[in-house]
Amino acid sequence: QVRTGLGHPLVSDDRYLPREQAIADCQWCPRNFLCEVRSDWFDLCGPFKYPNRRRFARISAENPLPQLFQDILEKKLVLIQKLDPNCDLYQGCSYWALGDEQLMADHPKDSVYRKKVMRWGIRRGIHLDALDRLLLLSREEIDQIMAEYQPPEVDTAFWVCPLCMSLNHPTRNSDGTSCKGHIKQTCSGKLRMPSDTKLPDGWRNYLADPTYHLITKMNPLLLEARRTAIEKPRPSWDRPPSEEEGDNATPSQIKSLHDALVEDAKKGGYGLDQEYLPQVPGLEDAKLPLCVPPDCEVRRVRLPGRGLGSQWRYTLTGKERLKVTANFSVKLKKYSEPLLVDTDVLPPKQLLDDGEPRNEQPASWNAPDQMEVDAWAGSSKEPTNQRRSKPVLKEPEDITRKRPMESAPEPSPRKRAKRDWRKVESQSKPGLHYYVDAETGEFRYNMPPDFKEEAVWEEIESKTQKGKFFYHNRDTGETRVEKPLGVTTFLKPEKSREEEGIGWQRLESKSKPGHYYYFNPETGENEIRPPKVQAPWKLLESKTKPGQWYYYNEDTAESTEIPPPCAVPAARFVAQREQAEQATSAPQASPARAAPRANPSTAVAADELPEGWEKHMSSTHQKFYYINTKTHETTWTPPPREKPADQWERRESSKYPGKFYLQNLSTGETKWF
C-alpha cells in the first residue's frame, strides 16, 4: 500500500496497475509479488517458557520467499546493485526493523552507560526485550524515562480494561479513565471498578509484567525515533559504531551450527539466539558473538529493538531453509477435555475504595448548564401550577434517571457475596490443581483471594520429651504446642527423610580404582565410610576382600553391597544415638530380686556398644562380659566407643567459581573436593 501510494505498484498487481501492464507481468510472474517473510510479536496469553521470569513469549517467525519467487529472481531478473553486503536476497537484511541501524549511528552508547541502564532494569525485573529497545533512544529520553518511571502496580496511566482487555492510556482526546474499546466496538469499562466485577474467563493483566509495561510506555517514542532516523538525510558511508566481536567460526563450527539449525527448523523453530550457542557441540568454549563469513549457509540477524551490544540470532539462509521446510507440516493436536485458562485478579489500583460511588458518569457526559436545569425542573421561585406550563427539555439518554436538582442518596458499599470455590486436580496433569466456582463454573489456576481451605493439622510426638505432643499445619507451616481449637481429627505425621530412607549409591573411585565411596543423590553428600544401619541390618566386613563392607539382614538373610534405605551417614548416626542416650538416661527402679552385676560406672546398655560388640551375663561370675562377634574377643570392661566421624562441609571456592572444597567444621581443615 505504501508503494502503491507513491506510484510504484507491485508486480502483477491487477488492481492498481494498468491492465496491459498487469497482463504483461503475468507472463513471467503468474501471481502478485507479495510475501511476508518476517513477523515479530509478543504472545501475552500463550505458553511461557519462563513463567516466573516474564509473562509473555516473543514470537519471531522468519519465512523465506517461496520457490516460485526465488526462481524468478534467479532466472528472469538481474541484480544490478546490492546496497547491503550482509543482506539475504530471499530473506531480508541483517536488521529486521528499519531504522535500528540509523538509531545506533545517531545515538551511540559506551559500555559504562549501557551497564548503568542494565543495572537499573535488573533491579526492577525488566528483561532485555525492553532494555535493548530503551538503549536505541537518545540519552536525554532514556534519562527522563528512568527518572519518571513508576512500577506497573502503581502506574495508573496505563491499565488493562477489566471487560475487553484493551490497553488504555491518556491521549489528546481522552483522560484515559474510560475504555476506548477495540475493533470499532464501544466498551463500558472504567479504570476503577467494583471488587465484585465479573472478569471474563482468561482475563490477563499483561501490564503487570515490568518488561511489557516498559515496552508499552516507550513504544510511541521508539516508533517516532525510527521514523525520524529514516527520513534524515545521511551519507552512504554512515554506519553504526564498531562493537566487540568474538571468534571467527571455523568450518567445523559452521557445520556443527548448521546441523543444529537444521534440527531446529525441522521442529518448527526459527533460529538460535546467541545465549544458546554454548549448547551446540563444538561451540562450548567459543568467544561470542560468533562471526560467520557472508558466503556460508549460516547467517546472523538482529530482531527488532536489538541494537549495539545486544545479542544476535543465528539462522539459515533463505535458500537453505526452504530445503528443510518445504515438506514441513504440523499435525493438529486434539484435546480430550476443555482447555483450562488462567484468569488474573483485578489489581488493587483498579478497585473502587469503600464508599466510593459505583455508578460513575461516562467520561463523555457533561453536566447540564443552569439554563437546562431550570428548563427541565423549573425554578423554585415560581408557583407549582406555573411550573407545569414551562417547556421541559427531554432527559438525555446517557445520564442517570435522577434529576440533577435532587440529591441522590449516598450509595452504600455492596458486600461481595462469598463464592464457593472448589479445589480440583487436573486429570490430564496429575499434581496440578485449579479452582472452580461451583455456582458460575469459573475456573483459574491461581488461588482466588477469597478461597479458604480447611487447615490440615498433624499430631507429632516430641522426640526429646516422650509422651508429649505438638501440632503442625502442613499448609501454612505453623507449629504450636497447644491443641488447635475446633480440630478433632489429625493426620498421621509424615515420615522424615531418615525414616523413609535415602537411595544410596556405591560408586568406584576414578582416582583410586578398587576403592569405593557412597553417594547420596538427594543431598549430594559423599561418604568414604559406609553408612550406619540399625537392626535387623548389620554392617559386616568382607572376609574375602578385606577393607570392603556389605550389609546383612538377620531376618531375611539378605546381603547386599549397596546400603539399604534405612542407612544414615556415620555423623548423623552418632547424633541420633546421643539423642537416644538422653531419652533413656532417666533412672529405673531395680527389681526386688536382682542378680549381681558389674559396677554401674562401667556397665553400659547394649545399644550403646560399638559396632560388632554384644553384652552377655556370665553364668559363673554373675556379672556382665562383652564379646566381639567378629574376632570373638572377650573383656569384662566395656569396649571404648568409636570416635565420632569428623563433620565436613562442601563449599564453593570464591576465587575459582565452579570448583568446590571440603572444610572440617571442628578443626577448620580444608581440602579440595
N, C-alpha and C positions, 0 to 999 in steps of 0.2 A: 504493500500500500504506500510506503514511503517512496519507493522508486516510481510507482505509477503517478503519484502526485508531482514528482519532479520531471515528469515527461519521459521516464525510462521504464516502460512496461516489461514484464518478464517474457522470456522466450516462450512461444506457443500460447500466449495468453489471449484466448479468443474473445475475452470480454473487453479489454482495453486497447488491444492492437487493432489496426485496420484489418479488414477481412482478408485482403490479398496478402498482407504480411504474415498474418496468423497461419494461412494455408501454406505459404512458403516455408515457414518454420517447421510445420508438422511433417515436411518431407524428410528432415533429418533429426527432428526431436518430436516423437509422437505424443508427448504429454507436457503439461505445464512444468517448466523447470523450477520447481519449488519443493524444498525439502528441509525439514527441521533437523539439524544434525546435533544440536546441543540443547539440553533443558536442565535447569538448576532451580530447585525449590526446597522448602522446608516442610516436612510432613509433621504436623502437630498432633495427629491422632493415630499414628501408626505404631508399629513395633519399634521399641527403642533399644539400642544395643547397650547403652549405659543409663538405665532409668534413674539411678542415684546421681548421675553426673549432669545430665541435661534431659529436658522433657520434649525433645524434638529430634527428628532424624533428617539429616541433609541428604537429599537425593540429587545426584549429579549424573545424568544419563548422557552418553555420547554415542551417537549412531552415525556412521559414515554414509556418504552418498550411495544410493543403490547401484547395482552393477550397470544398469542402463545409463545412468548419468556418467559413471566412470568411463564407460566405453565411448561416450560422446566426447568427453574432454580429451581422451587419448587419441581417438582416431579421426574425429571430424573437426576439431578445433586446434589452434596452435597457441601455445603460451608465449606471449610477447615479452612480458616482464614480470618478475616475482619480487614484489616490494619487500616482503618479509622472508628472509632466508630460512627461518625456522618454521614457516607455515606449512601445513599439510594440505595439499590441493583438495583432498577428498574429505577433510575433517575440520579444518579451520586453523586459526592462529594459535600460538602458544598461550596467549592470554585470552580466556573466554570472553571477558567483558571488555567492550570498547571503552577506552578512557582510563583504564587502570595503569597502563604504562605511562601515559601522559601525566597522571597524578603523581606517579613515582618520580618523574623528572621535575615536576613543578614544586613538589614538597618533599625533598629528601630528609631523611631522619638518620641520625647517628645511632650507634648501638646503645649509648648511655640513655638517650631519650626513649628508645624502644623498650629497654628494660624497666624504665620508670613506669611506662604505660602498662606493661605486663604485670608488674607488681600491684599496681592499682586494681587491675581487673581480677587477679587471682584472689585478692583479699575479699572481693565481692562475689566470688563464684562465677565469674564470666569466662566463657570459653573462647578459644582462638577464633571461632567463626565470627565473633563480634569484634574482638580486639584487632584482628587483621584489617577489617573494614575501617575501624576507627583510625588506624595509622595511615590510611590513604588521605585523610583530610589534612588541612594546614594545622600548624601548631596552635594558632590562636583559637581555632574551632575546637581542637582537642582539649585544650586547657579549659575552655568555657564549659564543655560537656562534663568534664571531670569535676569542675567546681560546683556546677548546678545539679549534679546527678542525685537522684533520690531512688532508693531501692523500690522494687515493684510493690511491696506490701504497704508502702507509704504514698507512692505517687498516685494521685487521683486524676491527673490529667489524661492518662491513658488507661482505659478499662475495657473489659470484655462484657458485652451485653448478656445479662442472665437469661434472655429469652431466645435470641437468634445467634449468639456467639460472634457478633460483628465487632470489629475493632473500632473504638470511638476515641476521639481526642478533639480539643478545641480547634476550630477553624475560623476563617474570617466571617462566616455567616452563622456560626453557632458557638455557644459557650461550652459545648461538649458534655452537658449533663443529661441529654436525651439521646436515645439511639437514633442513628441516621438511617437504619435499615440496610437492606442489601438486595441486589438484583431487582431494582425498581419496585421494591416492596417496603411498605412502612412497618414500623415496629413501635410498640408502646413501652419498650424497655427504658429504664432510668438508671442513672449512676448509682443511686441508693434505693434499695428495695427492701421490703419486709423480710424478716428472717424465715417466714413460712412460705416464701415464694417457691413454687414448684419448678425446679430446674429440669430441662429436657434431658432424656437419657443420653449419656455420652458427653454432657456439657463439660468442657475443659477450660480452665483458667490458664490459657497458654502464656499469658503475660507474667505468670508467677515465676517463670524461668528467667533468671537475670540476663542470660545471653540473648534470648529472643526479645526481651524487654528493651535492651540497649539497641539491638538491631532496628526495632520498630521506631525508636526515637530519632536515630541518626540517619535512617534511610533517605528521608527527603533531602538532607544536606548532601549525602553522597551522590544522589542522582543529579542534583544541581551542579555539584562539583565536576562530575563526569561530563555533563553537557557543556559546561564552560571550557573544560580542558580540550574537548574535541573541536569546538569551534574556534579555539585560539590559534592564530597562525604561528607556525613554528618551522624552523629549518629542517631539512630532510635528515641532517646528521644528529638531530636532537634525540638522545637516548637516555634511559634511566641510568642512575649511577651504578657503578660496578658493585657487586656483592661477593662475599666469600663463597668460594666453590669447594667441592670435595674432590674425591679421586676421579680420574678418568676411567671409565669402565673398560675392562679387558674383554676380549672376545668370549672367553669362558663365562664371565659375569653377565655379558649381554645375552648369551644363550640361556643361562640359568634364569635370568629375569624374564626372558621371552617365554620360556616354558611355564613359569608361574603365572604370567599374564594370560596365556592361552587357557590354562586350567580355570583361572578366574572368569574368563569370558564364557567358557562352556557352562559355568554355573549361573550365568546371568549378571556377572559383575561388570564394572566399567573402568577398572584400573585399580592400582595400588597406591595409596598415599605414601609419602616419604617415611612416615613413622613405622610402617610395616615392612620396609626393606630389610632390616636385620633378620627377619624371619625367613628370608629367601636363602636357600643353600648357596654358599659362596660369597654372600654379602654380609656375613656376621661382623666382620672387622673393617668393612669399607667405610671411609670417611664420607659423610653426607653433607650436602646433596650430591648425589652421583651424577657425573656428566656423561652424556651419551652422544656419540657422533651423529651428525644430521642425516647421514645416509643409511642408518641401520633401521631395523624393523621396530624399534622401541623409541618412543619419544616422551618428552616430559612437558606437561602443561600446568597452568595455574588456574584454579577455579575463580569465579567472580568474587571480588573482595580480598583476594590474596595479593599482597604487594611485596615490597622489598623485605627480604629476610624471612618470609613465610615459607611454608613447605610446598613442594612440588607434588604433582600426581603423575605417575608413570603409566602410560597406556600403549597399546599397539597402534601402528599406523592405520589409516583408513582402509588401505588395500589389504593389509594383513588381517585386520579384524573382520572384514567381510568374509574371508575364507572360513573363519571359525563360526561366525554367527549366521551363515547362510542357511543352515539346516537346523537352527536353534528353535525349539518350540517349548511352550510352557503348558504343563498339564494342570488343569484346574483342580483344586482341592475341594472335595465335597465334605461339608460339615454335617455331622450327625446330630448336632444339637445347636440351639441358638447361641450366637456369639455373645460373650459377656463384655459389656463396655463399662469402663470406669468413669463414674460421674464425680466430678470435684465438688467441693463445698464452696459456697459463696464467700469470698474473702471478707474480713471484718471491715475493710474500708468501704464496702458497698452495702453494708447493713444499716438500716434505719435505727437511730437511737430510740430508747424508750421514751414515749411521749411525743415523738416527732410525728407530724401528720403523715398518714399513709397515702391519702389521695392527693397527690400534688398536681398542680395545674400543668398542662403541657407547656413546653418552652415557647411554642409559637403563639400562645394565648396572651393577649394584652388586656389589662384591666380596663373596663369601660370608663370613659371620662364622666365628669359630673353631669353634663347635659344628658347623656344617655341614661344615667341613673335616675335623674329627675323625670325624664320622659317615660321610663319604664315603671318606676314605683310611685312617681308623683311626689310633689313637695309636701312636707309635713305641715306647712303653714296653711294649706288650703283645707276647706271642709271636705268631709268624706264624700258627699254627694257630687261635688265638683271634681274630685279626683278621678271618678269613673269616666267623666267625659273627656279627659285629656287623652291624646293619642298615646298608645302604648306600643313600644317597639317590640319586635319579635325577639324572644330569648335566643341568644346564639346557641348553636348545637354543641360547640366544643367547650362549654363551661358547665359548671355544676348546676343542679336544679335549684339550689338555694339562691334567693335574691341577694344581691350584693349588700343591700342596706341591712339585711337581717344578719344577726350574729349567729353563726353556726355553732352548735355545741362542740366543745373541745373533745376530739376523738379519744377514746380510752384505748390504751395499748391492748392489742389482742394477744391472748396467750396461745402459744403454739401447742397444738394437740400432740400428745405423746404418741409416737409412731411405734408400731410393733415390728421391730427388726428381728430377723432370724439369721443365725449364722449357719451357712450351708457349705459343705465340702464339695468341690467340683468332682464330677465323675470321670472326666477326661484327664484331669491333672490331680491325682491324689495328693493330699497335703496342702493344696491351695484352697483357701476359704474365701467366700464372698458373702455379702449381706443383702438380704431380700426383705422388702417391706411386705408383710403379709396382706395388707389391705390394697395397696396400689400396684404391687408387683415390681416396683422399682428396685434395682439391684446395683451394687457398686462394690469395688474391691477394697477401697479404703474404709476403715471402720467409721461409721457415722458418729458425729459428736454426741447424739442422744441415745446411742446404743449402750445398754447396761447388761453385762453378763454376770451371772451369779458367781461369786468368788469360790474358788475350789481350795479348800484347806486340807492339810495333811497333818496327822499327829505323829510326831517323831520322838523317840525316847532318847534322852541325853546319854552320851557315851561316858561322860565323866561322873554323872550322878545317876546311878541306876535307879529305876523306879519313878523318875521324874520326866515329864514330857514338855515339849514346846511345840508351837504351831506355826506352820509355814504356808504362805499363799503362793501357789505356783504361778499365778497370773501376774501379780504385782511384785513378787519377791519379798513381801513383808514377812517379818518373823517377830513373834511375840510370845511371852511366857503365859499370859492369861488366856483362857479359852475364849474364842470369839463368841460374841452374843448371837443367839439365834441359829447357831450352827450345831446340828445334831449328828450329821454323818461326816465321816472323814475318809479320804482316800488313803490307800496304802502308800507309805513313803516309797519314793523311787530309790532304786539301788544306786549306790555310788559307783564310781568308775572302778574302784578296787573290788567291790562286790560283784559287779557284772563281769569283770575280767578284762584284761588287756591282751590284744593279739600280738604276742611277742614273735620276733623272727630271730633265728640263729643263723648268722652270716659269717663267712670265712674272711679273714683279714687279707686285703690285697697286698699290703706291705710285708706281712709275715704269713706266708702260706702255711697251713696246718694249724694256725691259731684261729680261734673263733671269738666272736663278740655277739652281744644280744642287743637288738634294736627294737625300740618301741615306735611304731609308725604313727601313733596318735599324739604323743608328746614330743617326739624327736629325740628321746634320750638314748644314749649309747651306754651299755653296761659291759664292762670287761668280766666282772664276776657274774656267775649265774644267778638269776633272781631267786629269792627265797620262796618257799611254799609251805603250806600247812597241811595237816592230816586231812585226808588219807594219803596225800602225796608226800614223797620223800626225795630229797636231793642226794644222789649217790655218785661216787667217783667210779669211773670205768676201771676194771681190773686189767683189761687187755690193753687199754690206751690210757696210761696214767696222765693226769692233767686235764682230761676231758670228763664232762659230767653228763648225767642223764637223770631223768625223773621217773620214779616208780610209784604206782598206785597200789596200795596194800589191799584195797577192796576188790579191784578188778584185775590185778596182776598185770596191768598195762605199763609198758615202759616206752619212753619217747625222749629224744634229744631236745625237742622244742619245748620251751616252758609252757605249762598248762595255763588256761585263762586266769586262774587264781594267783599266779605268781606276781610278786611285787619286788621292786628294787631292794637291795640289801639295806640301804639307808632308811627307806620307808618301813621296812620290816622291823628294824631296831626301834624306830619311833613308835610303831604300833605295840611292840612288846613292852615298852616303857609305860605306855598308857594302860596296858593290861595289868602291869605291876601296881600302878597307883589305884586301879579299881579293886584289886584283890588284896590290898595292904591292910584292910580292916581286920582286927584280931577276932578269932573264932574261939568259942568255948570248947575246951577239951572234953572228950568223953569221960564217963565215970570210971571206966577201967581202960587205961591206955597202956600200950606196950612201951617198953623202954625205947628211947630214940636218941638220936645224936644231939649234940649241943645245938640249940636253936640259932646260935650265932653263925654256925657253919652250915646248917641244913637249908636247902633251897627247894622250891617247888619243881615238879617235873617239867612244867612248861617253860621254866627259866634256864634250863640246861643248854649248853652249846649243842650244835648240830651233831647227831650221832651218839649222844650220851643218854643213858637211861638210869633211873633210880629204883633200887630194889631193897627189900628188907632181908637182912641176914637171918637165917634160921637158927644159927648157933649163938651169935652175939647179941641178937635182939636189937640191932641198930641198922641204919641205912648204909648201903655202899653204892658206888657208882660204877657203871660198866660202859665201855665204848663198843658199840655194836660192830664197828668196822675192824678195829685192831684187837678187840677182846681184852683191852687193858682195864684193870680194876683199881679203885682207890677208895679210901674211906673219906677223904676230904672232897668237897665239891670241886669239880674242874673249873678252871678260870673261864670266864665268859669271853667270847670273841670281841676284839676291839671293834667298835662301830666303824663302818666304812666312811672314808672321807667324803664329804659332800662337795661336788664340783658343779660349777655353773657355766653354761655355754654362752659366750658373749661375742658380739661382732666388733671387729677392730675399727677404731675411728680413723686410724692412719691408712689402713688398707681396706676400703669398703668391699664387702663380699667375702672377706676372709674371717674365720672365727677362731677363737681360742678358748681354753678351759681355765677357770680360776677356782682355786681351793678356798671355800668360804671360811675355813677355820685358820689356815696358815697363810693365805694370800698367795700361794704358789701359782704360777701360770705356766701353761704350755700350749703349743699350737694344736688345734683340733684336726 
